[in-house]
Amino acid sequence: MLTTRLPDWFGQEASNKHYAQEAERLDGWAVPDTGLLLLKHHSPASAEIYWMGVDPTRHRQGVGRALVDAAQSQLRGEGVRFLFVKTLHPEVDYEPYLRTRRFYEGMGFALALSSEHGPSEPSPSGDPLAWYLKAL
């Protein structure tokens, strides 16, 4: 399973079990043994990158970009106008998620909402969360 190769991002067994269950029902794109993106529709106008992971040995090789591009292409065809992703808030000083936020920012996402100023959904670790948004 891909999560076992990403312990710096997905090191909580209960959460990983939940992601695996969601992978059975959500739309997804995969690069076999390399990367996976799961997409959750929230309304006719918005969708969320619910889960995304790329094998660390393949980081910075275009795999993540290709997964996001494929999802965006399908969403645009469906008339979806907004794509968002939830991740750790920038105030969390944890290098792997610094790279995650840089990736999404480089893809055109912008910080739109934080758990201090919006939904009160805690992260499994208790760290503050942030929602990044991109207009399609």
Secondary structure, DSSP 8 states (H G I E B T S, - for coil): -GGGG-TTT---HHHHHHHHHHHTTSEEEEETTTEEEEEEEEETTEEEEEEEEE-GGGTTTTHHHHHHHHHHHHHHHHT--EEEEEEE-TTS--HHHHHHHHHHHHTT-EEEEETTSS-----TTS--EEEEEEE-
